[in-house]
Each structure stands twice: as structure tokens, then as C-alpha cells.
Amino acid sequence: MQHSTIMKQTPVYYLSHGGGPWPYMPEAREKYAILTKALQDIPQQLERKPDAIVMVSAHWEGDNTFLVMGNPHPPMYYDYYNFPEHTYHVQYPAPGSPSLARELAQLIGDAGLPVAIDNQRGFDHGAFVPLHVMYPEADIPVVQLSIETHFDPELHLALGRALAPLREKNILILGSGLSYHNLREIRTIGAEPSAQFDAWLQEVLVNGPVAERAYKLKQWETAPAARRAHPREDHLLPLMVAVGAAENETGTCVHHEVTAFANITASSFRFG
């Protein structure tokens, strides 16, 4: 009797990536112990090491288009301020993949979405910070992908749907943002709104019906404390991409803490 081997689809993740270049700062390690453990566990959740990673970062926005990183040797993009001098010299030397970049552009374009390849762009901290913790060897090809600056949830869900076929090729899709991102309140009065919004996320992504998830995410502004949690939703949109890429699959919370940035509730999720 012949057994056909069916490749399981690689799970998709939405990561709360923390603040600035924290893994490179010894003084921050204790504060980020929960997130560190969660990120280090993700490779153990996969059946095998990914052949490539597609990283959708909150820190890269395309104006009226999705941008795909085509650089075969991505440089570093130190998009943070007032951190120790050495953090502006750290390296994450993972290779790019021009062939995967072209495949991404084809998939996105075939879905009727605007797309362009950017051959200059390098890794921003939304990409290299979690990757440094997950895959410190930096030996997996990584292609970074932007969000679109008009922040339409449906457009980003559609981007995720366009990327879904990559999951059958042992390609890991990561959305990197933060489940709460209000920099004015994050260290002062953010505890309650972050907890309220996180409770809504848990209900929609983990406990609620999968069939209603995309619809509810499109209405995210009606969630409790939504605009207190995300005055500007750049850090939420990578979640829409992750959900679109695993639209009919269950969600699991893979990282949850109530002491991020001192008193903020933050979570990360796996789909599939």
C-alpha cells in the first residue's frame, strides 16, 4: 500500500516584538525574559527548520503599494532612537532571496494587489530583533515585506491570503508588531487599555469562532480601548496579514504577559 506524503502547512505567527534593540542590551534581558522564552520556543513548534522566512514588519510602510525586499545581502536599518551606541552597530547577517522576492511579487500581483520590489531596503528592528532571538545563527534566507500606509484591514487580510501558498513550501510567515502600541501612555497609564484590548484579541483570535475572525478584525476600531491601544495601527496590521495567511485555522496564544514595558499586557499568536 502506497502512502502519499502530504506536506503540512507551516504555521503563521503574529509577534509582539518588544521595544527597540532589547536583545542586544544586557540590562534589558531580565525585563524581556517572558518574550525571550516565547520567541525561542517558536522554532521548536515547527516540524522542521524553515527554508525561508517572510517577515511583515510594522516598521516598513509602502505608499499605495506593498514593498518586497529584493536585496540579496540586506543591510541593517537602525530605526530607533536614544539607545546605547553599540546597538547602532549590531548585525543580523541573514541572506536575502531575490528569487523568493520575485515569487512574492508575483503572488501579490496575481491577487490584484499593488506591489513593487525594493532592492535597497535592509532589515529594520521589527525584523531583526525577533529573528535574532529565534534564529541567532542568521542562516535562513529572509525577505522582508512592508505594510501599506493607508492601513486598510481588508487589504492586509488580502495580502495574507495571497501569501498562503508559501506555507506549503516550508516558508515561515511572520507578522511583527505589538499588540499594544501607544508610546505616549506605554510607561504610565497604559495598563488598563492594554488589558482591555488584549482581552478582545484573545476572544477574537483564540476563543471565538474562526469563521467570524476576519470580519471582527476588520471592525477592530469598535473593540474596547481600541484607539487607546493603537492610536496609529501600524503595529496591528501585521496581525491582519498573519490571519489572512491562515484564515480558516485556529489561533493559539504563544506569548502573554502583563508586565511588558513595566505594566502593559502584550501577546503573540500562532495560526495553524
Backbone as numpy.savetxt, mean C-alpha at the origin, in Angstrom:
# Nx Ny Nz CAx CAy CAz Cx Cy Cz
-4.03 -41.21 -12.58 -4.89 -40.01 -12.58 -4.00 -38.78 -12.58
-4.30 -37.84 -13.49 -3.49 -36.65 -13.61 -4.00 -35.57 -12.67
-3.06 -34.92 -12.01 -3.42 -33.79 -11.14 -2.98 -32.51 -11.83
-3.92 -31.61 -12.07 -3.52 -30.32 -12.65 -3.11 -29.40 -11.51
-2.02 -28.71 -11.71 -1.58 -27.77 -10.67 -2.12 -26.39 -11.00
-2.91 -25.86 -10.08 -3.50 -24.55 -10.27 -2.75 -23.58 -9.36
-2.18 -22.55 -9.96 -1.44 -21.55 -9.19 -2.41 -20.75 -8.34
-2.17 -20.74 -7.05 -3.01 -19.93 -6.17 -2.71 -18.46 -6.40
-3.72 -17.65 -6.27 -3.53 -16.22 -6.44 -2.81 -15.64 -5.22
-1.83 -14.81 -5.46 -1.09 -14.18 -4.38 -2.00 -13.19 -3.65
-2.00 -13.18 -2.32 -2.80 -12.20 -1.59 -2.36 -10.77 -1.91
-3.24 -9.83 -1.60 -2.98 -8.41 -1.81 -3.02 -7.74 -0.43
-2.20 -6.72 -0.22 -2.12 -6.07 1.09 -2.29 -4.56 0.99
-2.91 -4.02 2.02 -2.90 -2.58 2.26 -2.14 -2.36 3.56
-1.05 -1.59 3.49 -0.16 -1.41 4.62 -0.25 0.00 5.19
-0.34 0.11 6.49 -0.12 1.39 7.16 1.39 1.49 7.41
2.06 2.38 6.67 3.53 2.28 6.60 4.28 3.07 7.67
3.57 3.75 8.58 4.27 4.46 9.64 4.76 5.82 9.20
5.58 6.46 10.01 6.00 7.84 9.76 7.46 7.96 9.35
7.69 8.60 8.20 9.05 8.89 7.77 9.91 7.64 7.63
11.23 7.79 7.79 12.16 6.68 7.58 12.43 5.89 8.86
11.37 5.53 9.58 11.52 4.98 10.93 12.39 3.73 11.03
12.41 2.79 10.06 13.23 1.59 10.28 14.73 1.88 10.34
15.11 3.04 9.83 16.53 3.40 9.79 16.96 4.22 11.01
16.04 4.37 11.98 16.31 5.17 13.17 16.22 4.29 14.41
17.36 3.93 15.01 17.34 3.04 16.18 16.40 3.54 17.28
16.31 4.86 17.44 15.47 5.42 18.51 13.98 5.20 18.25
13.61 4.83 17.01 12.20 4.62 16.68 11.80 3.16 16.74
12.76 2.26 16.88 12.45 0.83 16.72 11.46 0.32 17.75
11.60 0.76 19.00 10.69 0.27 20.03 9.27 0.76 19.76
9.14 2.01 19.33 7.82 2.57 19.02 7.13 1.81 17.90
7.93 1.26 17.00 7.36 0.59 15.83 7.46 -0.93 15.92
7.55 -1.45 17.12 7.72 -2.90 17.29 6.53 -3.68 16.73
5.30 -3.18 16.93 4.11 -3.91 16.47 4.06 -3.93 14.94
4.32 -2.78 14.32 4.32 -2.72 12.87 5.47 -3.55 12.29
6.63 -3.50 12.92 7.77 -4.29 12.45 7.41 -5.77 12.41
6.83 -6.27 13.49 6.47 -7.69 13.57 5.45 -8.05 12.48
4.48 -7.16 12.26 3.45 -7.42 11.25 4.04 -7.45 9.85
4.92 -6.51 9.54 5.54 -6.47 8.21 6.45 -7.68 8.00
7.21 -8.05 9.03 8.11 -9.19 8.90 7.35 -10.50 8.73
6.10 -10.53 9.19 5.31 -11.76 9.09 4.71 -11.96 7.69
4.56 -10.88 6.93 3.89 -11.00 5.64 4.59 -12.00 4.71
5.92 -11.97 4.56 6.55 -12.98 3.70 6.24 -14.42 4.12
6.02 -14.63 5.43 5.70 -15.98 5.92 4.28 -16.40 5.52
3.42 -15.41 5.21 2.03 -15.72 4.84 1.90 -16.14 3.38
2.95 -15.93 2.60 2.90 -16.25 1.18 3.41 -17.66 0.93
2.86 -18.32 -0.07 3.28 -19.69 -0.38 4.73 -19.73 -0.84
5.18 -18.70 -1.55 6.57 -18.64 -1.96 6.98 -17.19 -2.16
8.25 -16.98 -2.27 8.78 -15.64 -2.46 8.26 -15.05 -3.77
7.78 -13.81 -3.76 7.25 -13.23 -5.00 8.32 -13.11 -6.08
7.88 -13.24 -7.32 8.79 -13.00 -8.45 8.98 -11.51 -8.70
8.01 -10.71 -8.28 8.10 -9.26 -8.41 7.07 -8.64 -7.47
7.24 -7.34 -7.21 6.32 -6.60 -6.35 5.83 -5.37 -7.10
4.52 -5.15 -7.07 3.94 -3.89 -7.55 3.54 -3.09 -6.33
4.11 -1.91 -6.17 3.92 -1.09 -4.98 3.15 0.18 -5.34
1.93 0.29 -4.82 1.11 1.49 -5.02 1.30 2.39 -3.80
2.02 3.49 -3.99 2.39 4.33 -2.85 1.54 5.60 -2.78
1.12 5.94 -1.56 0.40 7.19 -1.32 1.24 8.41 -1.62
2.54 8.23 -1.73 3.44 9.37 -1.86 3.80 9.71 -3.31
3.07 9.13 -4.24 3.30 9.46 -5.66 1.94 9.66 -6.31
1.72 10.85 -6.87 0.45 11.17 -7.50 0.66 11.57 -8.95
-0.15 11.02 -9.82 -0.14 11.41 -11.23 -1.32 12.32 -11.51
-1.09 13.39 -12.25 -2.16 14.33 -12.58 -2.91 13.84 -13.81
-4.13 13.41 -13.61 -4.99 12.87 -14.68 -4.49 11.56 -15.27
-3.54 10.91 -14.61 -3.05 9.64 -15.14 -2.42 8.81 -14.02
-2.35 7.52 -14.23 -1.56 6.65 -13.36 -0.16 6.55 -13.95
0.85 6.73 -13.11 2.24 6.68 -13.55 2.88 5.37 -13.11
3.63 4.75 -14.00 4.31 3.48 -13.75 5.81 3.73 -13.77
6.51 3.24 -12.76 7.95 3.43 -12.68 8.66 2.48 -13.65
9.32 3.05 -14.66 9.99 2.23 -15.67 11.49 2.13 -15.50
12.02 2.73 -14.46 13.47 2.78 -14.26 14.02 1.40 -13.89
15.02 0.89 -14.62 15.57 -0.42 -14.26 16.41 -0.39 -12.98
16.91 0.80 -12.63 17.71 0.97 -11.40 17.15 2.15 -10.62
16.03 1.94 -9.92 15.35 3.08 -9.31 16.22 3.80 -8.29
16.34 5.13 -8.40 17.05 5.90 -7.38 16.18 6.06 -6.13
16.71 6.71 -5.13 15.96 6.96 -3.90 15.35 8.35 -3.95
14.17 8.46 -3.37 13.43 9.72 -3.36 13.10 10.00 -1.90
13.88 10.89 -1.28 13.76 11.12 0.17 12.69 12.18 0.44
11.45 11.76 0.40 10.32 12.70 0.50 9.86 12.85 1.95
10.78 13.24 2.82 10.43 13.52 4.22 11.33 14.65 4.71
10.94 15.23 5.83 11.59 16.46 6.28 11.93 16.38 7.76
13.04 17.03 8.13 13.46 17.17 9.53 13.76 15.83 10.20
14.34 14.92 9.47 14.81 13.66 10.04 16.34 13.66 10.08
16.95 12.74 10.83 18.42 12.74 10.94 19.10 12.66 9.58
20.25 13.30 9.48 20.98 13.41 8.22 21.21 12.06 7.55
21.50 11.02 8.36 21.83 9.73 7.74 20.66 9.12 7.00
19.42 9.55 7.34 18.25 8.97 6.67 18.09 9.50 5.24
18.90 10.50 4.86 18.88 11.01 3.50 19.97 10.35 2.63
20.55 9.29 3.18 21.58 8.56 2.43 21.29 7.05 2.40
20.18 6.63 3.01 19.87 5.19 3.03 19.57 4.72 1.61
19.80 3.45 1.36 19.58 2.87 0.04 18.67 1.64 0.17
17.77 1.48 -0.78 17.04 0.23 -0.94 17.28 -0.19 -2.40
18.30 -1.02 -2.63 18.79 -1.22 -4.00 18.05 -2.29 -4.81
16.75 -2.47 -4.55 15.99 -3.44 -5.36 15.98 -2.99 -6.83
16.07 -3.94 -7.75 15.99 -3.57 -9.17 14.57 -3.20 -9.56
14.45 -2.38 -10.60 13.16 -2.19 -11.24 12.93 -3.30 -12.25
11.87 -3.16 -13.03 11.59 -4.14 -14.08 10.87 -3.45 -15.23
11.62 -2.96 -16.22 10.97 -2.31 -17.36 9.94 -3.20 -18.06
10.19 -4.52 -18.10 9.23 -5.40 -18.76 7.93 -5.47 -17.98
8.01 -5.54 -16.64 6.79 -5.52 -15.83 6.12 -4.16 -15.93
6.89 -3.10 -15.99 6.30 -1.76 -16.15 5.47 -1.69 -17.43
6.01 -2.25 -18.51 5.26 -2.26 -19.78 3.99 -3.10 -19.66
4.10 -4.23 -18.96 2.91 -5.08 -18.76 1.84 -4.35 -17.95
2.28 -3.64 -16.91 1.34 -2.85 -16.11 0.64 -1.81 -16.98
1.44 -1.08 -17.76 0.86 -0.04 -18.61 -0.16 -0.63 -19.58
0.15 -1.82 -20.10 -0.77 -2.49 -21.03 -2.07 -2.86 -20.31
-1.97 -3.48 -19.14 -3.16 -3.87 -18.38 -4.03 -2.66 -18.04
-3.37 -1.59 -17.58 -4.11 -0.39 -17.16 -4.76 0.28 -18.37
-4.00 0.37 -19.47 -4.55 0.97 -20.69 -5.68 0.15 -21.27
-5.54 -1.18 -21.26 -6.60 -2.05 -21.79 -7.89 -1.94 -20.99
-7.76 -1.52 -19.71 -8.96 -1.33 -18.88 -9.59 0.04 -19.11
-9.02 0.80 -20.06 -9.59 2.11 -20.37 -9.19 3.20 -19.40
-8.11 2.96 -18.65 -7.66 3.94 -17.65 -6.44 4.68 -18.18
-6.26 5.93 -17.77 -5.12 6.72 -18.23 -3.82 6.23 -17.59
-2.76 6.10 -18.38 -1.51 5.55 -17.85 -0.32 6.09 -18.65
0.80 6.27 -17.96 2.05 6.66 -18.62 3.21 6.04 -17.84
4.30 5.75 -18.54 5.50 5.23 -17.89 6.44 6.39 -17.57
6.94 6.43 -16.36 7.90 7.45 -15.91 9.25 6.75 -15.71
10.23 7.09 -16.54 11.52 6.41 -16.50 12.51 7.04 -15.54
12.14 8.15 -14.88 13.06 8.82 -13.96 12.79 8.48 -12.50
11.54 8.30 -12.17 11.11 8.22 -10.77 11.82 7.10 -10.01
12.11 7.37 -8.73 12.68 6.36 -7.84 11.73 6.00 -6.72
12.24 5.22 -5.77 11.43 4.76 -4.64 11.22 5.88 -3.63
9.96 6.17 -3.28 9.68 7.08 -2.18 9.53 6.28 -0.88
9.38 6.98 0.23 9.41 6.25 1.51 8.15 5.41 1.73
7.06 5.72 1.02 5.90 4.83 1.08 6.21 3.46 0.53
7.21 3.39 -0.34 7.63 2.11 -0.92 8.80 1.50 -0.16
9.90 2.25 -0.01 11.11 1.59 0.50 11.06 1.33 2.00
10.26 2.09 2.75 10.21 1.85 4.21 9.60 0.49 4.53
8.37 0.17 4.08 7.85 -1.17 4.40 8.64 -2.28 3.72
9.14 -2.04 2.50 9.90 -3.08 1.80 11.19 -3.41 2.52
11.84 -2.40 3.10 13.08 -2.64 3.84 12.85 -3.58 5.02
11.67 -3.49 5.64 11.36 -4.37 6.78 10.94 -5.75 6.28
10.15 -5.80 5.21 9.64 -7.07 4.71 10.71 -7.89 3.99
11.46 -7.22 3.12 12.45 -7.89 2.28 13.76 -7.11 2.33
14.49 -7.20 3.46 15.71 -6.40 3.63 16.80 -6.73 2.61
16.73 -7.91 1.99 17.75 -8.27 0.99 17.62 -7.43 -0.27
16.45 -6.82 -0.50 16.21 -5.96 -1.67 16.52 -6.68 -2.97
16.18 -7.97 -3.04 16.53 -8.77 -4.22 15.32 -9.13 -5.08
14.16 -8.53 -4.80 12.96 -8.78 -5.60 12.72 -7.55 -6.47
12.52 -7.70 -7.79 12.21 -6.54 -8.62 10.93 -5.83 -8.15
10.99 -4.51 -8.12 9.87 -3.70 -7.64 9.51 -2.66 -8.70
8.24 -2.57 -9.02 7.74 -1.50 -9.87 6.74 -0.69 -9.05
7.02 0.59 -8.92 6.12 1.45 -8.16 5.06 2.03 -9.10
3.89 2.29 -8.54 2.74 2.77 -9.30 2.10 3.91 -8.52
1.74 4.97 -9.21 1.17 6.14 -8.51 -0.33 5.98 -8.30
-0.86 6.82 -7.40 -2.29 7.05 -7.37 -2.59 8.22 -8.31
-3.86 8.56 -8.48 -4.25 9.66 -9.37 -4.79 10.80 -8.52
-4.36 12.00 -8.83 -4.48 13.10 -7.90 -5.90 13.65 -7.72
-6.87 13.17 -8.51 -8.25 13.60 -8.28 -8.98 12.72 -7.26
-8.31 11.63 -6.87 -8.74 10.84 -5.71 -10.13 10.20 -5.85
-10.50 9.80 -7.04 -11.80 9.15 -7.24 -11.72 7.69 -6.78
-12.51 7.30 -5.77 -12.43 5.91 -5.29 -12.70 4.89 -6.39
-13.70 5.14 -7.23 -14.05 4.17 -8.27 -12.90 3.98 -9.25
-12.21 5.06 -9.59 -11.07 4.96 -10.50 -9.97 4.07 -9.91
-9.77 4.17 -8.60 -8.71 3.38 -7.96 -9.14 1.93 -7.74
-10.42 1.70 -7.51 -10.93 0.32 -7.50 -10.74 -0.31 -8.88
-11.01 0.48 -9.93 -10.84 -0.01 -11.30 -9.37 -0.32 -11.60
-8.47 0.50 -11.07 -7.04 0.21 -11.23 -6.71 -1.14 -10.61
-7.23 -1.39 -9.42 -6.99 -2.68 -8.77 -7.51 -3.84 -9.59
-8.71 -3.67 -10.16 -9.27 -4.74 -11.00 -8.37 -5.01 -12.21
-7.80 -3.95 -12.77 -6.92 -4.11 -13.92 -5.64 -4.88 -13.56
-5.20 -4.71 -12.32 -3.97 -5.37 -11.88 -4.19 -6.83 -11.45
-5.43 -7.21 -11.23 -5.73 -8.53 -10.64 -5.05 -9.70 -11.34
-4.93 -9.73 -12.69 -4.30 -10.89 -13.35 -2.85 -11.13 -12.91
-2.18 -10.10 -12.40 -0.80 -10.28 -11.95 -0.70 -11.26 -10.80
-1.78 -11.40 -10.04 -1.75 -12.25 -8.86 -1.56 -13.72 -9.23
-1.90 -14.09 -10.45 -1.71 -15.48 -10.90 -0.28 -15.72 -11.36
0.54 -14.68 -11.37 1.93 -14.79 -11.83 2.91 -14.65 -10.68
2.46 -14.88 -9.47 3.31 -14.77 -8.27 3.88 -13.36 -8.12
3.04 -12.36 -8.44 3.42 -10.96 -8.24 2.63 -10.41 -7.06
3.33 -9.83 -6.12 2.74 -9.31 -4.89 2.33 -7.86 -5.10
1.04 -7.57 -4.91 0.53 -6.19 -5.03 0.37 -5.62 -3.63
1.03 -4.51 -3.39 0.98 -3.84 -2.08 0.46 -2.42 -2.26
-0.54 -2.05 -1.46 -0.96 -0.67 -1.36 -0.39 -0.09 -0.08
0.36 0.99 -0.18 1.05 1.54 0.99 0.52 2.93 1.31
-0.10 3.06 2.49 -0.64 4.34 2.93 -0.63 4.40 4.44
-1.75 4.83 5.01 -1.91 4.86 6.47 -3.40 4.94 6.73
-3.92 4.08 7.62 -5.36 4.04 7.82 -5.90 5.29 8.51
-4.99 6.07 9.12 -5.33 7.40 9.66 -4.20 8.33 9.24
-4.56 9.48 8.64 -3.49 10.38 8.18 -3.95 11.84 8.28
-3.95 12.33 9.50 -4.22 13.75 9.77 -3.04 14.29 10.54
-2.09 14.89 9.85 -0.83 15.28 10.48 -1.02 16.41 11.50
-2.10 17.17 11.38 -2.34 18.25 12.36 -2.76 17.69 13.72
-3.42 16.54 13.70 -3.99 16.02 14.95 -3.32 14.73 15.42
-2.37 14.21 14.63 -1.88 12.85 14.86 -1.23 12.68 16.23
-0.57 13.72 16.73 0.12 13.60 18.02 -0.64 14.27 19.17
-1.85 14.75 18.88 -2.59 15.47 19.93 -3.97 14.87 20.15
-4.93 15.20 19.27 -6.33 14.82 19.51 -6.83 13.79 18.51
-5.91 13.00 17.95 -6.30 12.04 16.93 -6.79 10.70 17.43
-6.70 10.45 18.73 -7.02 9.12 19.26 -8.46 8.71 18.93
-9.41 9.59 19.25 -10.82 9.21 19.07 -11.22 9.08 17.60
-10.91 10.08 16.75 -11.29 9.90 15.34 -10.59 8.72 14.67
-9.35 8.45 15.04 -8.66 7.30 14.44 -9.33 6.00 14.86
-9.76 5.91 16.11 -10.44 4.70 16.59 -11.80 4.54 15.92
-12.52 5.64 15.75 -13.85 5.56 15.11 -13.73 5.11 13.65
-12.78 5.72 12.94 -12.64 5.37 11.52 -12.11 3.95 11.37
-11.21 3.53 12.26 -10.68 2.18 12.19 -11.78 1.15 12.44
-12.68 1.44 13.37 -13.79 0.52 13.63 -14.64 0.34 12.38
-14.85 1.42 11.65 -15.61 1.35 10.39 -14.85 0.50 9.37
-13.54 0.72 9.25 -12.74 -0.09 8.33 -12.82 -1.57 8.67
-12.72 -1.90 9.95 -12.79 -3.32 10.36 -14.13 -3.92 9.97
-15.20 -3.15 10.16 -16.53 -3.65 9.84 -16.68 -3.88 8.33
-16.20 -2.92 7.53 -16.37 -3.00 6.08 -15.42 -4.04 5.47
-14.17 -4.05 5.92 -13.15 -4.87 5.25 -13.07 -6.30 5.77
-13.39 -6.50 7.04 -13.18 -7.81 7.66 -14.50 -8.49 8.03
-15.38 -7.76 8.68 -16.58 -8.38 9.26 -17.81 -8.32 8.37
-17.87 -7.33 7.48 -19.07 -7.14 6.66 -19.07 -8.00 5.42
-20.19 -7.99 4.68 -20.30 -8.79 3.45 -19.33 -8.32 2.38
-18.61 -9.26 1.79 -17.64 -8.92 0.74 -18.35 -8.23 -0.43
-19.58 -8.65 -0.71 -20.31 -8.09 -1.86 -20.59 -6.60 -1.70
-20.60 -6.10 -0.48 -20.92 -4.69 -0.25 -19.68 -3.82 -0.07
-18.50 -4.45 -0.05 -17.29 -3.74 0.36 -16.93 -2.59 -0.57
-16.91 -2.85 -1.87 -16.51 -1.80 -2.82 -17.49 -0.63 -2.76
-18.78 -0.94 -2.68 -19.79 0.14 -2.61 -19.56 1.00 -1.38
-19.31 0.36 -0.24 -19.11 1.13 0.99 -17.84 1.96 0.94
-16.80 1.41 0.32 -15.56 2.19 0.20 -15.76 3.42 -0.68
-16.60 3.29 -1.70 -16.88 4.46 -2.55 -17.59 5.56 -1.75
-18.29 5.15 -0.68 -19.00 6.11 0.18 -18.20 6.41 1.46
-16.91 6.25 1.42 -16.09 6.31 2.64 -16.25 7.62 3.40
-16.57 8.71 2.70 -16.68 10.01 3.39 -17.85 10.06 4.38
-18.78 9.11 4.26 -19.90 9.07 5.21 -19.55 8.27 6.47
-18.37 7.68 6.53 -17.96 6.89 7.70 -17.75 7.81 8.91
-17.85 7.25 10.12 -17.58 8.06 11.32 -16.17 8.66 11.28
-16.08 9.95 11.52 -14.80 10.68 11.61 -13.97 10.59 10.33
-14.64 10.36 9.18 -13.91 10.13 7.93 -12.95 11.27 7.59
-13.45 12.48 7.59 -12.60 13.60 7.20 -11.67 14.06 8.32
-11.94 13.65 9.55 -10.95 13.86 10.61 -9.79 12.88 10.43
-10.09 11.68 9.98 -9.04 10.68 9.76 -8.26 10.96 8.49
-8.94 11.47 7.47 -8.30 11.70 6.17 -8.76 13.05 5.59
-8.19 14.16 6.07 -8.53 15.45 5.48 -8.22 15.47 3.98
-7.18 14.75 3.60 -6.80 14.55 2.20 -6.54 13.04 2.07
-7.26 12.38 1.15 -7.33 10.92 1.20 -6.23 10.19 0.44
-5.09 10.86 0.22 -4.00 10.20 -0.49 -3.55 8.90 0.17
-3.58 8.84 1.50 -3.11 7.64 2.19 -4.18 6.54 2.30
-5.41 6.87 1.91 -6.49 5.87 1.91 -6.63 5.19 0.55
-6.31 5.91 -0.54 -6.58 5.37 -1.87 -5.83 4.09 -2.22
-4.60 3.87 -1.72 -3.99 2.56 -2.00 -4.85 1.38 -1.50
-5.70 1.63 -0.49 -6.63 0.60 -0.04 -7.63 0.26 -1.14
-8.12 1.27 -1.85 -9.08 1.01 -2.93 -8.45 0.11 -4.01
-7.17 0.37 -4.32 -6.49 -0.43 -5.33 -6.37 -1.88 -4.85
-5.99 -2.06 -3.58 -5.85 -3.41 -3.03 -7.18 -4.16 -3.06
-8.25 -3.49 -2.68 -9.57 -4.13 -2.68 -10.01 -4.47 -4.11
-9.75 -3.57 -5.05 -10.11 -3.85 -6.44 -9.39 -5.07 -6.99
-8.15 -5.28 -6.56 -7.36 -6.40 -7.06 -7.79 -7.74 -6.47
-8.56 -7.69 -5.38 -9.04 -8.94 -4.74 -10.51 -8.75 -4.36
-11.28 -8.34 -5.34 -12.61 -7.79 -5.07 -13.56 -8.76 -4.39
-13.48 -10.04 -4.73 -14.45 -10.99 -4.20 -13.89 -11.87 -3.10
-12.78 -11.44 -2.52 -12.12 -12.28 -1.51 -12.18 -11.65 -0.13
-12.11 -12.49 0.87 -12.26 -12.01 2.24 -11.08 -11.15 2.67
-11.36 -10.28 3.62 -10.32 -9.43 4.19 -9.94 -9.89 5.58
-8.68 -9.70 5.93 -8.15 -10.06 7.25 -7.32 -8.89 7.76
-7.44 -8.56 9.02 -6.58 -7.54 9.62 -5.26 -8.20 10.02
-4.15 -7.70 9.47 -2.85 -8.33 9.72 -1.95 -7.46 10.60
-2.43 -6.29 10.97 -1.67 -5.39 11.84 -2.67 -4.42 12.46
-2.65 -4.34 13.78 -3.58 -3.44 14.47 -2.91 -2.96 15.74
-2.93 -1.65 15.93 -2.40 -1.11 17.18 -3.16 0.16 17.55
-3.14 0.47 18.83 -3.84 1.67 19.32 -2.84 2.68 19.90
-1.55 2.43 19.68 -0.51 3.33 20.21 0.43 3.82 19.11
-0.02 3.80 17.84 0.80 4.34 16.76 0.93 5.85 16.96
2.13 6.38 16.71 2.37 7.83 16.91 1.93 8.26 18.30
2.04 7.39 19.28 1.66 7.59 20.70 0.25 7.10 20.98
-0.78 7.61 20.24 -2.15 7.28 20.66 -3.11 7.03 19.50
-2.58 6.74 18.33 -3.43 6.58 17.14 -3.72 5.10 16.89
-4.96 4.81 16.49 -5.32 3.48 16.05 -4.97 3.34 14.56
-4.21 2.31 14.22 -3.80 2.09 12.82 -3.86 0.60 12.52
-4.20 0.28 11.27 -4.34 -1.12 10.88 -3.85 -1.34 9.45
-3.51 -2.59 9.18 -3.17 -3.04 7.82 -4.00 -4.29 7.51
-4.24 -4.54 6.24 -5.18 -5.60 5.86 -4.66 -6.45 4.70
-5.06 -7.71 4.72 -4.78 -8.64 3.62 -6.09 -9.03 2.96
-6.07 -9.16 1.65 -7.25 -9.62 0.90 -6.83 -10.85 0.09
-7.59 -11.94 0.28 -7.23 -13.19 -0.38 -6.33 -14.03 0.50
